[in-house]
Amino acid sequence: MTAEATSLSLKPGSRWKSRVCATEVVVVRPPTESVTLECGGAVMIPHGSTDVPAGSPDAAHSAGTHVGKRYVDAVSGLELLGSKAGQGSLSISGRPAEIKQAKPLPASD
């Protein structure tokens, strides 16, 4: 799957899984530019694919992915939600995805 084909199918609600670990994510906000979604150093595949994880995450991309955390890419605007934890870390076109920080609540004086 090419980077362009991956980017075109990164629609809100679409589900993706890793080729090298158990990680699964859901797209919350699509990218504003063409990107490649990766986990563990390998391009992710659509959730409905019959491919099963094989191998292991690249050592440089093995920080892990957490359930319920939102991951963002500031360059493309892509936002993902971790739906299944795994050993591989998420990256977008080679850039590490950042865990989205919670907004502080207003003070209730």
N, C-alpha and C positions, 0 to 999 in steps of 0.2 A: 504494500500500500504506500503510495507516495505521500509526501508531506502535504501537498495540495489536496489530495483526496481525503486525508485525515482531517484537515482543517474544515473542509466543506461539510463534513458530517458531524462536527462538534456542535450539535444543536442542543439547546436547553432540554434537559431530561434524558439525553442520550447516555447510555451506560457503557463503560469501557473496562477491560480487564487486562492485567499484565500477562506477558508471555513468559516471565521468569519467576513469578511468585504469586501469592494469593490475592494481591491488591486488586480492588475494584473501586471505581469512582463514578460519580454522576456529574454531568456538566450542569452547573448552575447558571453561569453567564458565558456566552460564546466569545471567542476571540475576535478582535477587530481587524486582524491580519492573518495571513496564512501561517500556521504553526504545525509542529509535530508534537504530539502528546507521547511522553515516554515515561517508563517506570523501570527502575533497576538498570537503566542504560539501554533498554530495548523499546521499540515503538509498541504502544498499546494497541489492542484489537477490540472490535465491537463485542459487547457482552454476549450476544447470541452466537458467536463464532464457536465452531467445534474444536478449535485448537485447545490443547491442555498445556498448562505451564510446564516448561522444560528448561532445565539448566538452573542457574542461580543468578541473582542480581550481581552486576559488576561491583567490585569492592568500593569504587568511588561513588556508587549510587545505591548504597545499602543502609541508609539512615532510617528507613522504615516509613510506612504510611499508617495513619491512625483513623479509626472509625469515628465519624461525627465531626472531624476537623475540616475546615474549609481551607483550600489551598488556592493561592492566587499568583498570577504573573502580571507584574506591573506594566510590562512592555505591551503585551497583547490584550490585557483586560480579561483573560480567561480566568474563570473561577470554577473550582471543582469541589465536590463534597466526597470525602472518603466514606465508602459504603461497606468496605471489607478491608481489614488490616492486612498488611503484608510486609515483607522484609525490604522490598525495593523502595527507593525514594522517587518522588515525582519530579519530572523536569519538562519544560516546554521549550522545544527547539534548542535543547542543550543547556538552557538556563534552569537552575534549581527553582522549584516552586516554593513559595514562602507560605507558612501557616498564617492565615488571616487573623489579625488581632481583633479582639472584641472592642467595640466602642465604649468609652466610659459613660456611665449613666450620669444624668444631670444631678447635681446636688439638691437635696430636699431640705433646705434650711427651715 
